[in-house]
Amino acid sequence: MPGGSYSMEQVLTILGESPARIAELTAGLAPSQLHANPEPGEWSANDVLAHAEP
């Protein structure tokens, strides 16, 4: 649903599902990988997750 408006129910569903989705997507990654910037000036995975919007 990128780029659209969300109902309250949709937002609550996304928020409720997010921890499990993040855990699944980051399983097996070392903390150093999550905090590493892929290129100078780019955000790490941790940075992106800390600033993500539903």
OpenMM code with the backbone's topology and positions (N, CA, C; nanometers):
from openmm import Vec3, app, unit

residues = "MET PRO GLY GLY SER TYR SER MET GLU GLN VAL LEU THR ILE LEU GLY GLU SER PRO ALA ARG ILE ALA GLU LEU THR ALA GLY LEU ALA PRO SER GLN LEU HIS ALA ASN PRO GLU PRO GLY GLU TRP SER ALA ASN ASP VAL LEU ALA HIS ALA GLU PRO".split()
positions = [
    Vec3(0.0792, -0.1202, 0.0000),
    Vec3(0.0000, 0.0000, 0.0000),
    Vec3(0.0837, 0.1270, 0.0000),
    Vec3(0.2007, 0.1265, -0.0591),
    Vec3(0.2827, 0.2478, -0.0577),
    Vec3(0.2148, 0.3653, -0.1272),
    Vec3(0.2340, 0.4826, -0.0726),
    Vec3(0.1897, 0.6041, -0.1369),
    Vec3(0.0423, 0.6381, -0.1246),
    Vec3(-0.0336, 0.5636, -0.0496),
    Vec3(-0.1761, 0.5907, -0.0399),
    Vec3(-0.2173, 0.6356, 0.0975),
    Vec3(-0.3456, 0.6602, 0.1108),
    Vec3(-0.4023, 0.6918, 0.2413),
    Vec3(-0.4432, 0.5614, 0.3081),
    Vec3(-0.4352, 0.5587, 0.4377),
    Vec3(-0.4671, 0.4383, 0.5138),
    Vec3(-0.5800, 0.4651, 0.6106),
    Vec3(-0.6655, 0.3669, 0.6257),
    Vec3(-0.7689, 0.3761, 0.7285),
    Vec3(-0.7035, 0.3435, 0.8627),
    Vec3(-0.7726, 0.3761, 0.9688),
    Vec3(-0.7219, 0.3457, 1.1022),
    Vec3(-0.7002, 0.1952, 1.1171),
    Vec3(-0.7910, 0.1160, 1.0638),
    Vec3(-0.7796, -0.0298, 1.0731),
    Vec3(-0.6555, -0.0794, 0.9984),
    Vec3(-0.6286, -0.0213, 0.8815),
    Vec3(-0.5107, -0.0607, 0.8049),
    Vec3(-0.3824, -0.0262, 0.8794),
    Vec3(-0.3775, 0.0914, 0.9377),
    Vec3(-0.2590, 0.1336, 1.0132),
    Vec3(-0.2358, 0.0399, 1.1310),
    Vec3(-0.3415, 0.0077, 1.2034),
    Vec3(-0.3272, -0.0811, 1.3184),
    Vec3(-0.2843, -0.2210, 1.2760),
    Vec3(-0.3323, -0.2678, 1.1630),
    Vec3(-0.2913, -0.3985, 1.1119),
    Vec3(-0.1432, -0.3971, 1.0751),
    Vec3(-0.1010, -0.2943, 1.0030),
    Vec3(0.0396, -0.2815, 0.9639),
    Vec3(0.1285, -0.2758, 1.0876),
    Vec3(0.0919, -0.1940, 1.1837),
    Vec3(0.1717, -0.1821, 1.3060),
    Vec3(0.1779, -0.3144, 1.3812),
    Vec3(0.0677, -0.3847, 1.3855),
    Vec3(0.0648, -0.5132, 1.4552),
    Vec3(0.1504, -0.6192, 1.3882),
    Vec3(0.1581, -0.6156, 1.2553),
    Vec3(0.2357, -0.7145, 1.1799),
    Vec3(0.3841, -0.6798, 1.1696),
    Vec3(0.4183, -0.5548, 1.1907),
    Vec3(0.5548, -0.5076, 1.1658),
    Vec3(0.6636, -0.5790, 1.2458),
    Vec3(0.6505, -0.5997, 1.3757),
    Vec3(0.7596, -0.6661, 1.4487),
    Vec3(0.7948, -0.8043, 1.3931),
    Vec3(0.6934, -0.8834, 1.3600),
    Vec3(0.7203, -1.0169, 1.3048),
    Vec3(0.7836, -1.0076, 1.1671),
    Vec3(0.7389, -0.9143, 1.0855),
    Vec3(0.7968, -0.8971, 0.9515),
    Vec3(0.9419, -0.8520, 0.9604),
    Vec3(0.9711, -0.7585, 1.0488),
    Vec3(1.1091, -0.7112, 1.0656),
    Vec3(1.1975, -0.8247, 1.1155),
    Vec3(1.1488, -0.9011, 1.2128),
    Vec3(1.2262, -1.0143, 1.2650),
    Vec3(1.2556, -1.1155, 1.1552),
    Vec3(1.1564, -1.1439, 1.0724),
    Vec3(1.1753, -1.2400, 0.9627),
    Vec3(1.2771, -1.1882, 0.8612),
    Vec3(1.2667, -1.0617, 0.8266),
    Vec3(1.3549, -1.0040, 0.7250),
    Vec3(1.4985, -0.9862, 0.7726),
    Vec3(1.5176, -0.9745, 0.9025),
    Vec3(1.6524, -0.9511, 0.9553),
    Vec3(1.7123, -1.0739, 1.0240),
    Vec3(1.6394, -1.1847, 1.0249),
    Vec3(1.6899, -1.3075, 1.0875),
    Vec3(1.8228, -1.3461, 1.0227),
    Vec3(1.9184, -1.3805, 1.1049),
    Vec3(2.0473, -1.4251, 1.0547),
    Vec3(2.1460, -1.3132, 1.0271),
    Vec3(2.1041, -1.1890, 1.0410),
    Vec3(2.1978, -1.0785, 1.0207),
    Vec3(2.2647, -1.0426, 1.1527),
    Vec3(2.3927, -1.0192, 1.1452),
    Vec3(2.4674, -0.9771, 1.2632),
    Vec3(2.4376, -0.8300, 1.2919),
    Vec3(2.4471, -0.7878, 1.4183),
    Vec3(2.4259, -0.6462, 1.4495),
    Vec3(2.5132, -0.5536, 1.3647),
    Vec3(2.6350, -0.5964, 1.3364),
    Vec3(2.7234, -0.5111, 1.2545),
    Vec3(2.6666, -0.4921, 1.1139),
    Vec3(2.5976, -0.5933, 1.0614),
    Vec3(2.5353, -0.5802, 0.9293),
    Vec3(2.4174, -0.4832, 0.9340),
    Vec3(2.3421, -0.4879, 1.0410),
    Vec3(2.2258, -0.4001, 1.0539),
    Vec3(2.2656, -0.2540, 1.0716),
    Vec3(2.3850, -0.2306, 1.1248),
    Vec3(2.4302, -0.0936, 1.1519),
    Vec3(2.5265, -0.0408, 1.0462),
    Vec3(2.5652, -0.1240, 0.9514),
    Vec3(2.6609, -0.0826, 0.8479),
    Vec3(2.5903, -0.0012, 0.7400),
    Vec3(2.6525, 0.1081, 0.6999),
    Vec3(2.6015, 0.1877, 0.5894),
    Vec3(2.6504, 0.1238, 0.4599),
    Vec3(2.5592, 0.0946, 0.3648),
    Vec3(2.6003, 0.0281, 0.2412),
    Vec3(2.6969, 0.1127, 0.1578),
    Vec3(2.6794, 0.2423, 0.1606),
    Vec3(2.7656, 0.3376, 0.0905),
    Vec3(2.7774, 0.4618, 0.1780),
    Vec3(2.8847, 0.5367, 0.1627),
    Vec3(2.8949, 0.6613, 0.2403),
    Vec3(2.7726, 0.7507, 0.2166),
    Vec3(2.7163, 0.7984, 0.3246),
    Vec3(2.6003, 0.8858, 0.3173),
    Vec3(2.4673, 0.8130, 0.3076),
    Vec3(2.4683, 0.6807, 0.2906),
    Vec3(2.3439, 0.6046, 0.2862),
    Vec3(2.3096, 0.5518, 0.4247),
    Vec3(2.1823, 0.5243, 0.4447),
    Vec3(2.1351, 0.4770, 0.5737),
    Vec3(2.1571, 0.3278, 0.5890),
    Vec3(2.1863, 0.2872, 0.7123),
    Vec3(2.1945, 0.1445, 0.7449),
    Vec3(2.0530, 0.0881, 0.7555),
    Vec3(2.0416, -0.0425, 0.7580),
    Vec3(1.9106, -0.1058, 0.7785),
    Vec3(1.8493, -0.0576, 0.9089),
    Vec3(1.9301, -0.0455, 1.0125),
    Vec3(1.8814, 0.0028, 1.1417),
    Vec3(1.8255, 0.1444, 1.1296),
    Vec3(1.8963, 0.2311, 1.0565),
    Vec3(1.8483, 0.3675, 1.0357),
    Vec3(1.7128, 0.3688, 0.9647),
    Vec3(1.7006, 0.2880, 0.8599),
    Vec3(1.5767, 0.2818, 0.7833),
    Vec3(1.4619, 0.2346, 0.8716),
    Vec3(1.4861, 0.1278, 0.9477),
    Vec3(1.3802, 0.0752, 1.0344),
    Vec3(1.3404, 0.1735, 1.1428),
    Vec3(1.4346, 0.2508, 1.1906),
    Vec3(1.4044, 0.3479, 1.2949),
    Vec3(1.3206, 0.4646, 1.2418),
    Vec3(1.3225, 0.4861, 1.1102),
    Vec3(1.2511, 0.5992, 1.0507),
    Vec3(1.1387, 0.5556, 0.9585),
    Vec3(1.1045, 0.4292, 0.9586),
    Vec3(1.0033, 0.3770, 0.8652),
    Vec3(0.8639, 0.4256, 0.8992),
    Vec3(0.7845, 0.4450, 0.7955),
    Vec3(0.6429, 0.4750, 0.8097),
    Vec3(0.5651, 0.3582, 0.7531),
    Vec3(0.4471, 0.3346, 0.8021),
    Vec3(0.3670, 0.2240, 0.7456),
    Vec3(0.3273, 0.2513, 0.6031),
] * unit.nanometer
topology = app.Topology()
chain = topology.addChain("A")
for resn in residues:
    res = topology.addResidue(resn, chain)
    for name in ("N", "CA", "C"):
        topology.addAtom(name, app.Element.getBySymbol(name[0]), res)
